[in-house]
Amino acid sequence: MVKKVITLTFLLLFLVSLSTPANVSAVKKVYVHIAGPDILGIGEQGDYTITIMGGPAEEGGEWNYTAYLIGTNLTGASPIFSSPATESSNNNAFILKVTAPSVEQNIKLFVNGTSTKNNQTMWKEETYEIKVVEPIVISATIHNIGEVDVQNADVKFYVDGKYIGYETIDFLKANGSEDVTHKWVVKSLSLGKHIVKITVDLNGDGVIGEGDAVITQNFYKSGEKADYTWTIYLAVITAVMFTLLIVVGRKSQFKSKKRKK
């Protein structure tokens, strides 16, 4: 009799263990992945992708995130703790727009991601580090001394041979001028000589060649402080033969190297 009771007890335990894995597999660990720029200029906006994986929502539930920035001075920033970003969806990928604060610093993007189905909810917290810096501002005044209007001209900017971005002139009439400004966001800039190159695609063919404008200019960094917006002003006359006028706005760190005549 004792043997039968022991055998029945073992059989019941074995049957329970067989039914367990299906429940466990439906409750996988939750993961949160954040992707986006790790550096922003002050006041700059950036898009961040938040992906939530695992948990009960994998079986047809709902995903949700709550996010905000953490920093020493979040003036002008969003989202923040008192006004967080939040969104729910049956899709586990979200796009979050972040606005950097108006002060240089290291900040963190905090995200709480949840996975829910029926009465079951699991969550995971994750952070993403972002460096906020003062951008270097490169401004070019483009003069069209030709007799033909220019439309949709791309002004491309390079520093030390590396492409850093572009701006587009929608319309520049003959004998007219247009100021173009590009903000270059860089984590750090080494001391010494650097070369700025600006190209203007006047005919809109995507290739810089005869009839387009190209100009280069040296500038120097002599200190490590980054408390200012450095502006390099270049005036480019858009013609096959053109001259260059340079006035460098600086505050003790950058200086222009004059061309030899």
C-alpha positions as CSV (number, residue, x, y, z in Angstrom):
1,M,0.0,0.0,0.0
2,V,2.8,2.3,0.9
3,K,4.5,1.6,-2.4
4,K,1.4,2.5,-4.4
5,V,1.0,5.9,-2.6
6,I,4.7,6.7,-3.3
7,T,4.3,5.7,-7.0
8,L,1.1,7.8,-7.4
9,T,2.7,10.8,-5.8
10,F,5.7,10.6,-8.1
11,L,3.5,10.2,-11.2
12,L,1.5,13.4,-10.3
13,L,4.7,15.4,-9.8
14,F,6.0,14.1,-13.2
15,L,2.8,15.2,-14.9
16,V,3.0,18.7,-13.4
17,S,6.6,19.1,-14.5
18,L,5.6,18.3,-18.1
19,S,3.0,21.1,-18.2
20,T,5.4,23.7,-16.8
21,P,7.7,24.5,-19.8
22,A,4.8,26.0,-21.9
23,N,4.1,28.6,-19.2
24,V,7.8,29.4,-18.7
25,S,8.5,29.9,-22.4
26,A,5.7,32.5,-22.5
27,V,7.4,34.6,-19.9
28,K,10.9,35.2,-21.3
29,K,13.2,37.8,-19.8
30,V,12.6,41.4,-20.9
31,Y,15.3,43.3,-22.8
32,V,15.5,47.0,-23.8
33,H,17.8,48.2,-26.6
34,I,18.4,51.9,-27.2
35,A,20.0,53.1,-30.5
36,G,20.8,56.7,-31.5
37,P,23.6,59.4,-31.6
38,D,25.9,59.4,-28.6
39,I,26.7,63.1,-29.1
40,L,24.4,66.1,-29.6
41,G,25.0,69.8,-29.9
42,I,23.3,72.0,-27.4
43,G,19.6,72.4,-28.2
44,E,19.9,69.8,-31.0
45,Q,17.3,67.2,-31.6
46,G,18.1,63.5,-32.2
47,D,16.0,60.4,-33.0
48,Y,16.4,57.3,-30.8
49,T,15.1,53.9,-31.5
50,I,13.8,52.0,-28.5
51,T,13.2,48.2,-28.9
52,I,11.6,46.1,-26.2
53,M,11.9,42.3,-26.4
54,G,10.8,39.3,-24.3
55,G,8.1,39.0,-21.7
56,P,4.4,38.2,-22.0
57,A,3.9,40.7,-24.9
58,E,5.7,38.2,-27.2
59,E,2.5,36.2,-27.3
60,G,0.3,39.0,-28.7
61,G,0.4,41.5,-25.8
62,E,1.3,45.2,-25.6
63,W,4.6,47.0,-25.3
64,N,5.1,50.3,-23.5
65,Y,8.0,52.6,-22.6
66,T,8.5,55.6,-20.4
67,A,11.6,57.7,-21.0
68,Y,13.3,60.9,-19.7
69,L,16.7,62.6,-19.6
70,I,18.9,62.7,-16.5
71,G,21.5,65.5,-16.1
72,T,22.8,68.3,-14.0
73,N,21.1,71.1,-15.9
74,L,18.2,70.1,-18.2
75,T,17.2,73.6,-19.3
76,G,15.6,73.4,-22.7
77,A,15.8,69.6,-22.8
78,S,13.0,67.1,-23.4
79,P,11.8,64.6,-22.3
80,I,12.4,65.3,-18.6
81,F,11.3,63.5,-15.4
82,S,8.4,65.9,-14.8
83,S,7.2,65.5,-18.4
84,P,8.3,62.1,-19.6
85,A,7.8,60.5,-23.0
86,T,5.5,57.5,-23.0
87,E,3.9,55.3,-25.7
88,S,2.1,52.0,-26.0
89,S,1.8,49.7,-29.0
90,N,1.5,46.1,-30.2
91,N,4.8,46.9,-32.1
92,N,7.9,46.5,-30.0
93,A,9.9,49.3,-31.7
94,F,9.5,53.0,-31.0
95,I,11.1,56.2,-32.2
96,L,11.8,58.8,-29.5
97,K,12.8,62.4,-30.3
98,V,15.2,63.9,-27.8
99,T,16.1,67.5,-27.4
100,A,19.5,68.2,-25.8
101,P,19.8,70.8,-23.0
102,S,21.3,74.3,-23.6
103,V,24.3,73.5,-21.4
104,E,27.3,71.3,-22.2
105,Q,27.4,68.2,-20.1
106,N,27.1,64.4,-20.1
107,I,23.4,63.2,-19.8
108,K,21.7,59.9,-19.7
109,L,18.5,58.8,-21.5
110,F,16.5,56.6,-19.0
111,V,14.0,54.1,-20.5
112,N,11.6,51.8,-18.6
113,G,10.2,49.2,-21.1
114,T,7.3,47.0,-20.2
115,S,5.9,43.9,-21.8
116,T,2.2,43.2,-20.9
117,K,-0.5,40.6,-21.7
118,N,-3.7,40.3,-19.8
119,N,-2.8,40.6,-16.1
120,Q,0.9,39.8,-16.5
121,T,3.5,42.6,-16.8
122,M,7.3,42.5,-16.8
123,W,9.7,45.4,-17.3
124,K,13.3,46.4,-17.8
125,E,15.1,49.6,-17.1
126,E,18.0,50.8,-19.4
127,T,20.1,54.0,-19.8
128,Y,22.0,55.4,-22.7
129,E,24.8,58.0,-22.3
130,I,24.8,61.1,-24.5
131,K,27.5,63.8,-24.6
132,V,26.2,67.4,-25.2
133,V,28.7,69.8,-26.7
134,E,28.9,73.3,-28.1
135,P,28.9,72.9,-31.9
136,I,31.5,74.5,-34.1
137,V,29.7,76.9,-36.5
138,I,31.0,77.3,-40.0
139,S,29.3,80.1,-42.0
140,A,29.8,80.8,-45.7
141,T,28.5,83.8,-47.7
142,I,27.9,82.6,-51.2
143,H,28.0,85.3,-53.9
144,N,26.6,84.6,-57.4
145,I,28.4,86.9,-59.7
146,G,27.1,85.2,-62.8
147,E,24.2,86.2,-65.0
148,V,22.2,83.0,-64.3
149,D,20.1,82.2,-61.2
150,V,21.1,79.2,-59.2
151,Q,18.6,76.7,-57.7
152,N,19.0,73.9,-55.2
153,A,22.8,74.3,-54.9
154,D,24.3,71.9,-52.3
155,V,27.0,73.5,-50.1
156,K,29.1,70.7,-48.6
157,F,31.4,71.0,-45.7
158,Y,34.6,69.0,-44.9
159,V,37.1,69.2,-42.1
160,D,40.5,67.5,-42.4
161,G,39.2,65.6,-45.5
162,K,36.1,64.2,-43.7
163,Y,32.6,65.1,-44.9
164,I,30.7,66.6,-42.0
165,G,27.4,67.6,-43.7
166,Y,25.7,69.9,-46.1
167,E,23.2,72.8,-46.5
168,T,21.1,73.6,-49.6
169,I,20.6,77.0,-51.2
170,D,17.1,76.8,-52.6
171,F,17.4,79.9,-54.8
172,L,20.2,82.3,-55.4
173,K,19.6,85.0,-58.0
174,A,22.2,86.4,-60.4
175,N,24.5,88.9,-58.6
176,G,22.9,87.9,-55.3
177,S,24.3,86.6,-52.0
178,E,23.2,84.0,-49.5
179,D,24.5,83.2,-46.0
180,V,24.9,79.5,-45.3
181,T,25.6,78.1,-41.8
182,H,26.4,74.6,-40.8
183,K,26.8,73.4,-37.2
184,W,29.4,70.8,-36.7
185,V,29.0,68.6,-33.7
186,V,32.2,66.8,-32.7
187,K,33.2,65.2,-29.4
188,S,36.6,66.6,-29.4
189,L,39.0,68.4,-31.7
190,S,42.7,67.8,-31.5
191,L,45.1,70.7,-31.0
192,G,46.9,72.2,-34.0
193,K,46.1,72.7,-37.6
194,H,42.8,71.8,-39.3
195,I,41.5,72.3,-42.8
196,V,38.0,73.4,-43.7
197,K,36.9,72.7,-47.2
198,I,33.6,74.0,-48.7
199,T,32.2,73.0,-52.1
200,V,29.2,74.5,-53.9
201,D,27.5,72.3,-56.6
202,L,26.2,75.1,-58.9
203,N,24.9,73.0,-61.7
204,G,23.2,70.4,-59.5
205,D,24.8,67.4,-61.1
206,G,26.2,66.0,-57.8
207,V,29.7,66.3,-59.0
208,I,32.2,69.0,-58.2
209,G,33.9,70.0,-61.4
210,E,34.4,72.9,-63.8
211,G,32.1,75.8,-63.1
212,D,31.5,74.8,-59.4
213,A,33.1,76.5,-56.4
214,V,35.7,74.9,-54.1
215,I,37.6,76.6,-51.3
216,T,39.9,75.4,-48.5
217,Q,41.2,77.3,-45.5
218,N,43.4,76.4,-42.5
219,F,42.4,77.1,-38.9
220,Y,44.1,76.2,-35.6
221,K,43.0,75.0,-32.2
222,S,45.3,76.2,-29.5
223,G,43.4,75.4,-26.3
224,E,41.1,72.7,-24.7
225,K,38.2,74.9,-23.5
226,A,34.9,74.5,-25.3
227,D,32.9,77.3,-23.8
228,Y,32.2,79.1,-27.1
229,T,30.7,78.7,-30.5
230,W,33.6,79.0,-33.0
231,T,32.6,80.7,-36.2
232,I,34.7,80.7,-39.4
233,Y,33.4,83.1,-42.0
234,L,34.3,82.4,-45.6
235,A,33.0,84.5,-48.5
236,V,33.1,82.5,-51.7
237,I,32.6,84.1,-55.2
238,T,30.8,81.4,-57.2
239,A,32.7,81.4,-60.5
240,V,35.4,79.4,-62.3
241,M,37.8,82.1,-61.1
242,F,37.1,83.2,-57.6
243,T,38.7,85.0,-54.7
244,L,38.5,84.3,-50.9
245,L,37.9,86.7,-48.1
246,I,38.3,85.3,-44.6
247,V,37.4,86.8,-41.2
248,V,37.7,84.3,-38.4
249,G,35.6,84.9,-35.3
250,R,37.5,83.5,-32.3
251,K,37.9,83.8,-28.6
252,S,41.5,82.9,-27.8
253,Q,41.4,79.4,-29.3
254,F,41.1,79.5,-33.1
255,K,43.0,81.7,-35.5
256,S,43.1,81.9,-39.3
257,K,46.2,81.5,-41.2
258,K,46.5,84.2,-43.8
259,R,47.3,83.3,-47.4
260,K,50.6,84.4,-48.9
261,K,50.2,86.6,-51.8
